[in-house]
Amino acid sequence: MVLRRLRAGEWFTGAGGILLIVSLFLPWYEGAEPLTGFEALTVIDILLALLALLALAVPVLQATQDAPNKPVGAAVLTIVFGALGTLLVVFRLIDSPADGLEVRPGAWVAFAATVLITVAAWRSLAAEYVRGLPPDLEPDLRATPAP
């Protein structure tokens, strides 16, 4: 594991994954008693937990893999599923699972975490450098004849 390979995008993606897992244990709604994300949600909590694990896989793959195919693939999947996770959290912020429930801070933390995961994964794809390594030389470009 080479931590110098990690760029800001990977660090923030991992931090967003940890924050999302923590948010699922925080109170999301309050009615007669506070309900955590795991207690209040049925399927969405499982999807968000899987998104958090995928977000944690991005920095791990970047630090452990020599070839870029697995880290880039994980980042692309994280962007797509992060956007879907953000939409699911927004849905639950607008429409609570039962009548009479008030939104608590845990849902807002989950919203911030899913946005952070999506933006940071996008940022990790945008940065093509590896800190501590010299840039590659530009290939010689030559005109290719038309067929």
N, C-alpha and C positions, 0 to 999 in steps of 0.2 A: 504494500500500500504506500503510494507516494503522494503525500498531502500537498506537495508543491504543484501538482497538476491541477488542483482545484482553483477555479476562478470564482469571482464574486457570485456569478449566477448559480453555480453548484452549491456554494455555502448557503445562499438565501433559499434555494430550493429545499435543502435539508432542514433548515430552520423552520420553513413553512410546514414541512411534514411533521416535525415535532410539535409545532404549535397547533396543528390540526388535531393531532392525537390528544393533546392536553385539553383542547376545547370540547371534545366529546365527553370529557369527564366533568366539565363545568355545567352549571345550570343553564339550560336553554330557555325554559319556560317556567312560569310560576302561576299556579292556580291555588288549589288548596294546600299544595306542597310543591317545592321546587322539583323540576324534572331535568335530569341531565340529558345530553344528546343521545346517549345509549338507551335511556328509559323512554324518551319522548318519540323517537323516530323508529320506524320499523325496518325498512330496507335502506334508506338513505344513510343511516349510520354505518352500515357495512360498506357501502360504496365509498363513503368518505374515509373510512379506515383503510380501504384498499388504495385510495388515492394517496393517503399519507405514506403508505409503504412504498408506493411507486416513486413518490417524491424523495424518500430516503434512499432509494436505489440509485438515483441520478449521481449524487456525489460519491457513493461507494463504487459504482461502475467506473466513473471518471478516474478515481484514485487507483483502481486495481487493474484496469484493462490497458494494454499497450495499444491496441487497435481502436480507432474511434467509432466503429460500427455499433457496439452495444451502448456506449454512453449517448450517442446521438439518437439512436432508436428509443432509448428510455426517455430522453428529453422531449422528443416529438410526441410520444404517447402521453407524457406528463402535461404537455401543453393542451392536448385535446381533452383529456379527462379532467384536467384542472379547470378548463372552461365549463365543462359539463357540471363539475362539482360546484363551481361558483353559481351556476344557474339553479342547481338544486337547493343550495343554501338560501339564495334570494327567494326562491319559491316558499321555503319554510319561514323566512322572515315575514313574507307577505301573508301567508296562509298558515296559521298555526294548526297542529294536528287535531285539536279539539276546541270547542267553544269555551270562551272565558279564560284562556291562557294568555298571560302577558309575556312578551319576549324579554329574556334576561341577557346579560352580557356574553354568555357562552356562545350564543348564536352569532353575535357580532364578531367575536374572536374567530370563529370558524369562517365567517365571510372574509375577514382580513387574511386569514391563513390561505384560503383557496385562491384569492387574488394574488397573494405573494408567491404561491407555488406556480401559478400560471405565468406571471410576469418574469419571475426568476428563471424558469425553465426556458422561456423565450430568450432571455438575456444570455443564458448559457449556450444557446445555439448561435447567437449573434457574434459571440466572442470566439474567434478562431485561433487565438494565440494560446500558448502554454507558458505560464510564468516560469522563468528560469532557463528556458531553452531559446537558442538563437532562432530567428526566423529562417524558413527555408529559402533557398535561392530561387529566383524566378526562372522558370524553364525557358529555354531558347525557343522563341516563336519563329516559325518559318511559314512562308506561304505554302499552302497545299494546292496542288493543281486540281482543277475542276474535272469531274469524270467525263 
